[in-house]
Amino acid sequence: MEFETDFWRDAAERKSWDAIVPGEPRETVPYVLTLEAIQKYCRAVGDMHPLYFDEEYAKESVYGGLIAPPSIHILLMFSCTPTTDWMRSPGTINAGQSWTYNIPARPGDTISLQARALDKFIKRDRLFVIHDNVFFNQHGEVICSGRGWTIRPN
Amino acid sequence: MNDLFSAIDVGSRVEGSQFAVTRETIREFCDASLDYNPLHLDDEYMKGSFGRTQFGGIIMHGMTNFGLITRMITDWAHEWGAIQRRLETRWLIPVKPGDTIQPFATVKSMKTTDESRWAVLEIEVLNQGGEKVAQGEAQVEFPVREAA
């Protein structure tokens, strides 16, 4: 399925700040992470480490094969959520993040996401939502877990 | 392996690569991250105001900072068999096409726990004018044995 790049589409179906319920799970979709997607992400930030590109090098490393960089969750966030997810609302401003890393994602992994809002509040006239995200591989192992602060457009 | 933990000290510095931000690099990041928020694409939209904030044009994804910081830390860590275990970031100033940014890290503290060894790094990303556009903190683990 083609990824919908028009973030205005389905905008009306997305939850506003008022409708977001902290604690309520967000709808998510599993995603197969390809080597191509990993390398495209790496190139966009100029990260050409052989652990992501050189199969022979990676095989000899402690990882025993190619992996994705820790920050691959940047891509996974939008890969594992449907077009109606409020993280796509145009004007959503990312105010900060914290992530912890357990094991690397690997090419071919089927990634799933458990996500929810944890808190919402008004500060300095702005509407904030704190969200919690945990990515798992197909074996149910945690890849990484993160918390983000967003300022909501409405 | 793992010599780095004994080699580094509080105050040790790590320098990341410079990254020149253009409309093309921002677009490339949209395609790579699937984050097509109009903040990064639509100049007309960005003429508007966002609560109390006005940007005046498209801005780089904050998460590009996150990716560049990760690249700096993992380049440093991989070489020594160490592992990036945590990264926390906050964006301070929007980054725009034409800016050049560069991440830096300083070892702030080191700790040995029951099973491993850790360094806490203070992170900053500076623009070409020396302004801090992002700041954060990272934790790197130096396993006693090699870990997968």
Interface residues (C-beta under 8 A of the other chain):
Chain A: F3 T5 D6 F7 W8 K40 Y41 R43 A44 V45 G46 D47 H49 L51 V62 Y63 G64 P69 P70 S71 I74 L75 M77 F78 S79 R88 P90 G91 T92 I93 N94 A95 G96 Q97 S98 W99 T100 Y101 I103 R124 D125 R126 I151 P153
Chain B: S17 F19 T25 E28 F29 C30 D31 A32 S33 L34 D35 Y36 N37 P38 L39 Y45 F50 G51 R52 T53 H61 G62 M63 T64 F66 G67 L68 T70 R71 T74 D75 H78 G81 I83 Q84 R85 R86 L87 E88 T89 R90 W91 E146 A147 A148
